[in-house]
Amino acid sequence: IAFPDAVYLVDAIEGGKELVEACKPALESNHVTKVIHDCKRDSE
């Protein structure tokens, strides 16, 4: 998650359900650009 003055890397596996729920509004927004690494793992 990036802002003009800070960048945060989010590991959904380590953060678990609580982190995913906290990030859900940004992840589901059409106004936010997402960059996902290792998408193969996400589809397994």
N, C-alpha and C positions, 0 to 999 in steps of 0.2 A: 504494500500500500504506500503510495507516494504522495507527498504534499510538497508545496514549493520549498519548504525548509527542512524536510525530513523524509527518509525512506525507510519502510519497515518490511522485512521479509516474514512471511507467514507460513508456518509448517502446520498444515491442518492435521496431519497424523499425530504429531507431538502434542499439539494444542487440544486435540480432542473435540468432542461435541460442543463444549462451552465456547471454544474459540470460533468454531464454524458458525454457531448461532450469532455470535457477536459481529461477525463479518458478513453475515447473510444479506443485509440491505445493500452493501456495496457490491457484493458478488452477483446479486440479482439485478442490479441497476443497468439500464441501457445507456446511462450517461457516464459510466465508468469503464475505462479501457482495462482489460485484464490481460496479463501475461502469465501463462502457465507453463511450468517446466516439468518434464517427465510425464506427459499426458498419457503415455502408455500405461503407467501404473494406475492412473485414475480410472481407466476403463476395465481393469482386471477385477 
